[in-house]
Amino acid sequence: MLNICALQGRLASDPELRQTNTGKQVATFTLAVDRGRRDANGQSQADWIPVIAWEKAAEFAYKWLHKGQMVAVDGRLLGADRPRRRARRGSGARRPLPG
């Protein structure tokens, strides 16, 4: 299987830098990626992609990247592993998941 992702877009905000409990640098930012087409009102459509950079890439992003800047990133796409939640009584729109 192959999991390669390359994106180009503008930073929605300056990268935020933090450190893990083990001392690794982690930078997070959101990339606005233009879909290349407009909606019915003539507005550009964009996807807002959260990006995580580790160690040296995190330090680079924090030091050199700024809101509104056009950047290209490559890496792999990660899906969020979410535990199954059961609906609670009075929870409104939530629905129980099978299993």
Summary of the structure (lengths in Angstrom):
residues: 99
radius of gyration: 17.8
end to end distance: 27.9
largest distance: 48.8
contacts: 197
relative contact order: 0.26
helix: 10%
strand: 42%
